[in-house]
Structure formats: structure tokens, C-alpha cells
Amino acid sequence: MLRGESFDDSVHEDSTRNVIVRDEGLKASKNDSLFRQSIEREGRFDVFSETTDRPLELINIAFYAPLKGIISDSFNLQNDHFGVDVLAPENEAIKASLGGTVVFSDWTSETGYSIAIQHDNNIVSLYKHNSVLLKKTGELVKAGDVIAIIGNSGEFSSGPHLHFELWHKGNAIDPEHHILF
């Protein structure tokens, strides 16, 4: 082949790969058709549809997971739970979800050791109930920088976890729409 000579590849043909498909095997069952209709109505798998829960300006932003763990309490506006609670092992590092400027790094009686970061695009991330804060107000951080250690501080804490919130233009948004924990 490299010398330009003809090459007979018929001897290398793999007959085990010849598959015969009959048209009746391609027809969807009634249950399959109903299932497909219900999924299409939900619109969950339509890449061109967006819900109001997910602002269009945030679609192409790659958020860094502040912590890998188990969600013990999800975002719920009706219950005034403006973030997610993530369970993880003691002494686990908490990381910045995006680069930005630390605008709050202090103790509050309700949320214990807490840190807030202002990001581009009018985004603010909050990390509450930490045991230790590693960044001070005014410091610049990059996405993935370790900013705190998981904890159980503050009156509103019920055990070691991270309470993580995302805010966009002053509105709480569901972190699970943007981050895989």
C-alpha cells in the first residue's frame, strides 16, 4: 500500500459484523411511545430550552464544586432555604466556586464562620458553617482555591456540613442547576 501497489482487503473482511435489522424491530412499542411523549413534554432533555430557574447569562459559566459530598438539604425558596447543604468528612477543604474578591469573611451567630465572594456577572457565592476561614475580606481568589474548612459552626448548623448559596443579581439561584456536588 505504501509503495502504491493495489491491496486486496477482501480477505480481512469481518463477517461477524454483518448485522441484519428487520423493520419490525425498529418500531416503538405503545409504552415506549407514551414514555417518549411524556419526556418531550417535560422538556428536560431539550438542549435549546431554558427555564427561568437558570439565567441565560450563567449557562456558559463553569462553576467549580466547592466540595464533593452528599446533598442533605436542597435549595427551596418556599422554605427560605436559599442554598444546598453538603455533607462531607471532617476537615474537608472548601474551594471557591469561581474567581473573585472575598467581600465577607467573619463569624455570625446564626451561620458561624462564613465567607462570601463577589464574582463577575453579578454573582455572589456564600459558604457557611465552616470551622476555619482561610481567606480574609478583600483577598482575591481563583476558582478552586481553598478558602475554608468544613465545620459545624453557628446556631443554624445541625452537624458538620457546608451550606452553599449562589446569588445572581440579588436573587438566590439553585446551585444544583450549575454544579455537580
Backbone bond lengths (Angstrom), bond angles and torsions (degrees), N, CA, C in turn:
res aa  C-N    CA-C-N  psi(-1)  N-CA   C-N-CA  omega(-1)  CA-C   N-CA-C  phi
1 M - - - 1.429 - - 1.534 110.00 -
2 L 1.331 117.56 -42.33 1.453 121.40 179.86 1.533 111.77 -67.08
3 R 1.337 116.52 -28.16 1.463 120.18 -179.78 1.518 112.27 -87.77
4 G 1.350 117.51 1.59 1.459 120.84 179.34 1.506 113.97 87.07
5 E 1.309 117.31 6.24 1.460 120.54 178.98 1.519 109.10 -79.56
6 S 1.318 116.36 153.92 1.471 120.09 179.09 1.524 109.00 -69.67
7 F 1.304 114.90 151.86 1.461 121.69 -175.24 1.515 108.13 -132.37
8 D 1.319 117.19 127.14 1.466 122.00 179.68 1.521 108.18 -96.71
9 D 1.338 115.72 105.72 1.465 119.04 -178.14 1.522 112.76 -96.40
10 S 1.324 117.93 7.34 1.466 120.36 -179.43 1.523 111.38 -65.58
11 V 1.331 118.20 -26.75 1.454 120.90 179.45 1.522 111.33 -72.19
12 H 1.342 117.36 -16.87 1.455 122.01 -178.34 1.529 112.77 -98.90
13 E 1.314 117.53 5.70 1.455 121.55 -177.92 1.527 109.73 -67.79
14 D 1.305 116.70 133.65 1.471 122.80 -178.51 1.520 108.74 -97.11
15 S 1.318 116.56 103.38 1.467 120.43 -177.09 1.524 111.96 -73.03
16 T 1.338 118.50 -14.96 1.469 120.03 179.88 1.518 111.67 -73.79
17 R 1.301 117.13 -12.02 1.464 120.15 -177.99 1.517 112.87 -94.14
18 N 1.290 117.94 -1.41 1.463 121.01 177.22 1.518 108.11 -79.07
19 V 1.314 116.28 114.59 1.453 121.53 -177.26 1.506 108.30 -116.75
20 I 1.296 115.25 132.07 1.460 120.37 177.61 1.523 107.68 -101.50
21 V 1.331 116.00 123.60 1.455 121.55 179.95 1.516 107.88 -114.81
22 R 1.314 115.60 125.56 1.458 120.60 178.96 1.530 108.55 -94.07
23 D 1.307 116.76 144.25 1.466 122.22 -178.16 1.523 112.71 -56.18
24 E 1.320 117.67 -36.34 1.464 119.40 -178.19 1.529 111.83 -66.57
25 G 1.315 117.84 -22.25 1.460 121.69 177.04 1.524 112.87 -75.85
26 L 1.322 117.48 -14.62 1.454 121.98 -178.63 1.527 113.24 -95.35
27 K 1.303 118.09 -6.63 1.459 121.03 -178.34 1.529 109.92 -79.29
28 A 1.331 115.80 133.01 1.471 120.72 -179.85 1.519 110.06 -76.06
29 S 1.320 114.79 143.16 1.462 119.28 175.51 1.521 109.17 -72.63
30 K 1.320 116.65 166.75 1.467 120.85 179.29 1.540 109.72 -61.36
31 N 1.345 117.27 -42.89 1.472 120.94 178.89 1.524 111.33 -62.72
32 D 1.343 116.53 -40.21 1.451 120.02 178.98 1.530 110.58 -64.21
33 S 1.310 117.01 -43.14 1.468 121.19 179.39 1.519 111.43 -62.70
34 L 1.336 117.62 -41.91 1.463 120.43 178.87 1.525 111.19 -66.14
35 F 1.328 115.72 -40.29 1.462 120.15 178.44 1.529 110.33 -62.54
36 R 1.332 116.74 -45.79 1.463 120.54 179.25 1.530 111.32 -60.07
37 Q 1.325 117.16 -41.14 1.464 120.56 179.05 1.526 111.32 -62.71
38 S 1.329 116.83 -41.87 1.468 119.04 -178.57 1.530 110.85 -66.76
39 I 1.332 117.98 -38.71 1.459 121.71 177.97 1.526 110.42 -65.88
40 E 1.313 117.14 -43.86 1.465 120.55 179.61 1.523 111.46 -63.03
41 R 1.327 117.47 -36.24 1.478 120.49 177.98 1.521 110.66 -65.71
42 E 1.330 116.80 -36.63 1.463 120.12 178.88 1.517 111.47 -64.26
43 G 1.315 117.45 -34.27 1.449 121.17 -179.57 1.521 113.37 74.01
44 R 1.324 117.48 11.16 1.467 120.39 -176.18 1.511 113.00 -67.65
45 F 1.341 117.14 -24.83 1.455 119.61 -175.42 1.519 112.35 -110.65
46 D 1.321 116.85 13.71 1.451 121.82 177.05 1.524 108.20 -89.86
47 V 1.328 116.25 108.77 1.461 119.97 -174.96 1.521 112.29 -68.30
48 F 1.324 117.71 -15.25 1.458 120.19 -178.88 1.516 112.70 -94.40
49 S 1.322 118.45 -6.65 1.459 119.62 179.80 1.521 108.79 -97.84
50 E 1.307 116.31 144.96 1.460 122.65 177.83 1.507 108.51 -132.15
51 T 1.308 116.92 139.14 1.448 119.94 175.98 1.523 108.50 -92.48
52 T 1.321 115.71 164.45 1.461 119.71 179.10 1.522 110.33 -70.33
53 D 1.342 117.72 -14.40 1.458 121.09 178.65 1.525 111.36 -70.79
54 R 1.317 116.75 -15.80 1.455 121.36 -175.29 1.520 109.23 -126.17
55 P 1.325 117.40 94.13 1.465 120.18 -177.03 1.524 111.91 -57.12
56 L 1.335 115.69 137.44 1.460 121.22 -177.50 1.526 112.85 -58.10
57 E 1.345 117.91 -33.11 1.471 120.31 -179.56 1.524 112.46 -64.60
58 L 1.330 117.44 -18.46 1.468 120.54 -175.02 1.525 113.68 -99.09
59 I 1.324 117.67 -3.41 1.462 120.48 -174.22 1.522 112.57 -60.98
60 N 1.320 118.31 -42.63 1.464 120.98 -175.34 1.521 113.82 -93.77
61 I 1.320 117.52 12.64 1.465 120.09 178.13 1.525 108.81 -91.40
62 A 1.317 116.20 128.54 1.467 121.40 179.58 1.525 108.64 -94.59
63 F 1.316 116.37 102.95 1.459 122.05 178.18 1.519 109.41 -82.25
64 Y 1.309 116.73 142.15 1.461 123.91 176.13 1.527 106.90 -90.87
65 A 1.313 118.15 135.53 1.468 120.82 177.63 1.527 109.35 -68.27
66 P 1.336 118.34 121.91 1.463 119.63 -179.54 1.525 112.38 -66.84
67 L 1.326 114.97 -20.52 1.457 120.41 -174.32 1.516 108.05 -166.76
68 K 1.312 117.35 139.13 1.465 121.12 172.32 1.518 106.64 -96.42
69 G 1.327 115.77 125.32 1.453 119.30 -178.44 1.508 111.03 -175.36
70 I 1.315 115.05 -164.00 1.466 122.34 -177.47 1.522 108.95 -104.17
71 I 1.332 116.35 130.77 1.467 120.93 176.54 1.525 107.50 -75.70
72 S 1.339 116.61 117.16 1.464 120.23 179.06 1.523 111.56 -97.25
73 D 1.326 117.58 -21.27 1.463 121.54 178.22 1.517 107.45 -150.02
74 S 1.332 116.33 121.61 1.458 121.70 -176.21 1.520 112.17 -86.69
75 F 1.311 115.16 168.65 1.458 124.96 175.06 1.528 108.81 -59.32
76 N 1.346 117.18 132.44 1.461 120.59 179.90 1.526 109.37 -155.50
77 L 1.330 116.50 99.90 1.466 120.96 -178.46 1.523 112.43 -61.83
78 Q 1.346 117.29 -36.55 1.464 120.69 -178.63 1.523 112.13 -61.89
79 N 1.326 116.87 -30.94 1.471 121.49 179.69 1.522 112.57 -100.06
80 D 1.326 116.89 14.23 1.468 122.44 -178.02 1.526 112.53 54.92
81 H 1.330 116.26 34.70 1.467 121.25 174.65 1.520 106.13 -105.04
82 F 1.340 116.05 94.87 1.450 122.92 -169.07 1.522 114.22 -86.87
83 G 1.311 117.36 13.96 1.456 121.03 179.44 1.504 111.08 -154.16
84 V 1.326 115.29 -159.47 1.464 121.72 176.86 1.519 108.58 -123.10
85 D 1.319 116.12 148.26 1.452 121.97 174.29 1.525 107.46 -103.06
86 V 1.324 115.93 124.75 1.462 121.84 -176.61 1.521 109.01 -116.34
87 L 1.338 115.80 122.10 1.463 121.76 176.89 1.517 109.62 -89.68
88 A 1.310 116.17 137.60 1.466 121.94 178.17 1.528 108.19 -156.03
89 P 1.330 117.19 166.57 1.469 120.10 -179.14 1.530 112.59 -60.53
90 E 1.332 114.96 154.51 1.462 121.73 176.68 1.534 109.81 -58.41
91 N 1.323 115.73 146.87 1.468 123.80 179.96 1.528 114.35 67.13
92 E 1.325 117.41 16.30 1.467 121.10 177.47 1.530 109.58 -72.43
93 A 1.330 116.48 141.89 1.471 121.76 -179.52 1.521 110.80 -78.81
94 I 1.337 115.72 138.09 1.462 122.83 174.69 1.525 106.65 -101.31
95 K 1.341 116.87 132.90 1.464 121.37 -176.20 1.521 111.34 -115.60
96 A 1.328 116.45 152.21 1.466 122.29 176.99 1.521 109.25 -67.63
97 S 1.334 116.67 133.65 1.465 120.89 -178.39 1.524 112.65 -75.76
98 L 1.323 116.87 -26.16 1.467 124.26 176.53 1.520 107.86 -148.66
99 G 1.302 116.32 165.85 1.450 119.47 173.61 1.524 110.34 -73.80
100 G 1.328 116.60 153.11 1.455 119.91 178.98 1.515 112.22 169.77
101 T 1.329 114.34 -161.08 1.459 121.98 -178.54 1.517 109.87 -115.75
102 V 1.327 116.75 130.82 1.458 121.07 176.63 1.531 107.44 -69.68
103 V 1.344 116.08 120.06 1.466 120.38 -178.76 1.530 112.09 -106.12
104 F 1.339 115.85 -11.82 1.471 120.41 176.14 1.512 107.78 -152.75
105 S 1.320 116.78 133.21 1.449 122.15 176.73 1.521 106.72 -154.04
106 D 1.344 116.58 93.69 1.455 120.20 -172.47 1.528 110.07 -166.06
107 W 1.314 114.65 -175.59 1.463 124.41 179.37 1.521 109.44 -101.08
108 T 1.351 116.43 137.35 1.461 120.83 167.07 1.518 106.37 -129.10
109 S 1.321 117.35 151.04 1.465 119.23 -177.19 1.532 111.58 -64.62
110 E 1.338 117.94 -35.13 1.471 120.77 -177.77 1.530 113.03 -76.56
111 T 1.342 116.77 -45.80 1.464 119.64 -172.18 1.528 113.75 -110.46
112 G 1.327 117.30 6.15 1.460 120.94 177.11 1.513 112.44 64.49
113 Y 1.332 116.49 -144.91 1.459 121.31 179.10 1.529 108.52 -72.52
114 S 1.327 115.43 113.44 1.461 121.43 -175.41 1.517 110.82 -128.26
115 I 1.320 114.58 153.29 1.459 120.32 179.21 1.528 107.78 -139.36
116 A 1.335 116.42 140.85 1.465 122.77 177.88 1.517 108.57 -127.94
117 I 1.327 115.23 139.41 1.465 120.86 -179.23 1.526 109.33 -124.82
118 Q 1.331 115.76 129.74 1.469 122.08 174.24 1.524 107.71 -90.22
119 H 1.343 115.99 126.87 1.463 122.22 -179.67 1.528 109.67 -114.61
120 D 1.318 116.43 172.57 1.458 121.27 172.71 1.532 109.58 -62.59
121 N 1.315 117.17 168.69 1.470 124.08 176.81 1.525 113.22 62.38
122 N 1.339 117.35 29.10 1.470 121.96 177.93 1.521 112.87 57.75
123 I 1.328 116.34 40.57 1.465 122.36 178.66 1.524 108.53 -108.83
124 V 1.333 115.65 137.33 1.467 122.17 173.74 1.529 106.94 -127.71
125 S 1.331 116.26 134.83 1.467 120.52 174.23 1.524 108.50 -115.33
126 L 1.342 115.93 141.28 1.467 122.06 179.57 1.518 109.84 -124.40
127 Y 1.336 115.16 141.02 1.464 123.13 -176.98 1.523 106.15 -130.48
128 K 1.335 117.36 113.01 1.473 120.73 -171.39 1.525 112.40 -119.51
129 H 1.345 115.40 159.31 1.475 126.05 175.80 1.526 113.14 74.26
130 N 1.319 118.06 24.76 1.462 121.91 -179.35 1.525 111.45 -71.42
131 S 1.330 115.72 160.87 1.466 119.99 175.18 1.524 110.64 -92.93
132 V 1.338 116.30 -29.65 1.464 122.39 -178.60 1.527 108.32 -143.47
133 L 1.329 116.29 138.91 1.466 121.67 172.96 1.521 108.51 -104.76
134 L 1.321 117.30 130.54 1.460 121.52 -175.49 1.528 113.15 -105.57
135 K 1.324 117.89 -5.88 1.465 122.27 178.60 1.521 109.25 -125.80
136 K 1.329 115.27 149.84 1.467 121.72 -179.23 1.524 110.04 -108.21
137 T 1.333 115.81 158.42 1.458 121.57 176.69 1.524 109.71 -54.78
138 G 1.331 115.84 133.80 1.460 121.97 -179.97 1.519 114.28 96.79
139 E 1.332 117.92 -16.21 1.466 120.26 -179.85 1.526 110.96 -73.99
140 L 1.325 115.26 145.70 1.462 121.80 173.90 1.520 108.51 -90.53
141 V 1.331 116.09 139.01 1.469 121.09 178.04 1.525 109.16 -129.10
142 K 1.318 115.16 154.98 1.459 122.03 174.43 1.524 108.10 -105.58
143 A 1.330 116.76 157.90 1.466 120.74 176.00 1.520 108.68 -57.30
144 G 1.325 116.31 130.27 1.456 121.56 179.25 1.507 114.87 92.81
145 D 1.345 117.91 -9.50 1.467 120.29 175.68 1.527 110.16 -63.83
146 V 1.314 117.30 138.15 1.464 121.29 176.36 1.528 107.51 -73.78
147 I 1.354 115.46 123.99 1.461 120.68 -175.47 1.528 113.14 -116.68
148 A 1.342 116.76 -18.41 1.466 120.20 -177.18 1.528 109.40 -163.04
149 I 1.342 114.93 175.48 1.472 122.44 175.80 1.526 107.47 -121.24
150 I 1.339 115.50 136.04 1.466 120.79 -178.38 1.530 110.12 -53.54
151 G 1.334 115.95 147.59 1.451 118.82 -177.51 1.514 114.07 -154.65
152 N 1.320 114.35 -163.08 1.468 123.23 -177.98 1.527 107.82 -144.37
153 S 1.334 116.73 46.31 1.459 119.93 -174.48 1.530 111.22 -99.64
154 G 1.300 115.76 150.94 1.459 122.10 177.35 1.516 113.13 96.75
155 E 1.341 115.21 154.70 1.472 121.93 -178.71 1.522 112.81 -62.76
156 F 1.350 118.11 -30.82 1.465 121.41 -175.15 1.527 112.74 -85.96
157 S 1.320 118.46 2.66 1.458 120.95 -179.16 1.517 110.57 -89.86
158 S 1.331 115.05 140.54 1.465 120.07 -179.26 1.524 111.70 -119.37
159 G 1.302 117.24 19.72 1.462 122.50 -179.10 1.514 108.78 146.67
160 P 1.334 117.43 168.84 1.463 120.58 -177.54 1.532 111.53 -61.62
161 H 1.313 116.09 120.72 1.457 122.00 177.50 1.523 109.30 -169.91
162 L 1.318 115.08 170.11 1.459 121.64 172.25 1.521 107.43 -109.69
163 H 1.318 116.74 126.47 1.463 120.62 168.21 1.517 104.99 -96.94
164 F 1.344 116.30 116.42 1.466 121.82 -174.74 1.524 110.12 -118.35
165 E 1.335 115.54 128.78 1.467 121.32 178.73 1.518 110.28 -122.90
166 L 1.340 115.01 148.50 1.463 122.88 171.78 1.517 107.33 -124.76
167 W 1.331 115.85 132.75 1.459 121.77 178.26 1.516 108.45 -125.28
168 H 1.331 115.82 138.86 1.459 121.58 177.83 1.522 108.57 -131.14
169 K 1.317 115.43 119.35 1.469 121.91 -178.52 1.526 111.59 52.89
170 G 1.331 116.31 39.45 1.458 121.36 176.77 1.514 115.12 82.35
171 N 1.331 118.33 4.37 1.464 122.08 179.45 1.524 110.03 -115.00
172 A 1.322 115.88 135.05 1.462 120.51 176.69 1.523 108.77 -69.52
173 I 1.339 116.40 135.37 1.462 120.97 176.05 1.523 108.79 -124.17
174 D 1.310 115.75 153.68 1.461 121.70 -177.01 1.526 110.23 -73.65
175 P 1.327 118.00 113.52 1.470 120.40 -179.82 1.526 113.63 -59.52
176 E 1.332 116.90 -29.05 1.463 119.48 -178.66 1.528 112.72 -68.46
177 H 1.331 118.09 -14.49 1.462 120.42 174.86 1.521 111.48 -77.32
178 H 1.317 117.62 -12.08 1.450 121.76 -173.82 1.522 114.55 -126.22
179 I 1.338 116.97 -19.22 1.465 120.42 -172.62 1.526 109.89 -132.99
180 L 1.325 115.78 139.41 1.452 121.68 172.98 1.522 107.92 -98.56
181 F 1.316 117.05 112.56 1.463 122.00 -174.74 1.511 112.02 -86.37
